[in-house]
């Protein structure tokens, strides 16, 4: 199973283009192509990124389209496509709404992704938040937390075992006993849920309050000595070097040393994975920024 040592600090990125919410999308993304997305993923793959991530929505209600946007590529289809064009980078769902699917259906998708990618799948799981999306799919929104907890047990069991009861499934995942399960969310229920699994993906920066709850819950569950990914999202955009044009704010720019120093200064000591995003004028420059970060800034992110 993919694990991140507690004394290390790796970096990953949620890819642009594949999801285009109005709050964060750049103007160039609306006309970007699949080849552009692939070029950015390949830049991450060859420059030391721990993972690339893809979001998950199925449908968006009309009254949220102006802010949430309608462009959300299917999560596992996109990750599977990226798997065939990359070799090193892990493939993260950030985050996959497990309550939308039967746990055996979800397990089949991640098992196949892990098999085809040579053991690079990471199941980032969340409870979901768009009430109308749940209603359209016939799933009670108020039950999403309970459903997520129940589905997680069956989902993990299916990925770990060829047979669940009398029902079997192949191919099996490459990772043993299964791909890691990282839980997304910054609410107290989400953090407590994360403590029982392999990783925590906060919705933003990892706060002191959230970390304390995560660590105390892990201790209460007897999991304090087990490996765990503890994440942190760097909210400012990143632009390595001196920008040629005005950048969206806030933005860390400048030398690799300056950017690394800024990231390390804001990252809590318990964190062993940071997620970064970039600001650029087009897909080509975005890919260049990804590679510059991976090769120039990434090596400086040392405890």
TAHUQUI-V510576 format. One line per field, one symbol per residue. phi: phi as a letter, one per 30 degrees, with the letter a starting at -180 (. if undefined). psi: psi as a letter, one per 30 degrees, with the letter a starting at -180 (. if undefined). burial: I if it has 9 or more other C-alpha atoms within 8 Angstrom, else O. A space follows every 10 residues. Layout:
# TAHUQUI-V510576
phi=???
psi=???
burial=???
This chain:
# TAHUQUI-V510576
phi=.dbcedccbc bbbdddidbb dddbddeddd cdcedddddd dddddcbjdd acbbdbbcbb dedcddcdic dbdedddddd ddedcbbcdd ccdbbddddd bdeddddedd ddedddcijc dbcdcbdibc eddddddicd edcddddddd dedddddddd bdccicccbb dddddbdadd cccckcdddd dddeddbcab cddbddcddd dddedddedd dicdcceadc cacddddbbd jcddbdcdcd bdbkdedddd dddddccedd dbbccbbbca caddddddde ddddccdedd dbd
psi=kkljkfgljl klkkkaefki kfefklefff glleeeeeee eeeeefggke lkkkajkelk keffefeflf jjlkeeeeee eeefglfekl jkjjlkjeff lkfeeeeeee eeeeeffghg kkjjklflfj efeeeeggkj efgeeeeeee eeeeeeeeff kekjbgklkl lllekkflkl jkkklgleee eeeeffbflk jlfbkjleee eeeeeeeeef fggfgkkkkj lkkjeklkjk ajkflklkll kjlaleeeee eeeeefjlff kgkkklllkl fleeeeeeee eeeefeeeff ik.
burial=OOOIOIOIII IIIIIIIIII IIOOIOOIIO OIOOOIIIII IIIIIIIIII IIIIIIIOOI OOOIIOOIII OIIIIIOIII OIIIOIOOII IIIIIIIIIO OIIIOIIIII IIIIIIIOII IIIIIIIOOO OOIIIOOOIO OOOIIOIIIO IIOIIIIIII OIIIOOOOOO OIIIIOOIII IIIIIIOOOI IIIIIIIIII IIOIIIOOOI IOIIIOIIIO IOIOOOIIII IIIIIIIIII OOIOOOOOOO IIIIIIOIII OIIOOOIOOO IIIIIIIIII OOIIIIIIII IIIIIIIIOI IOO
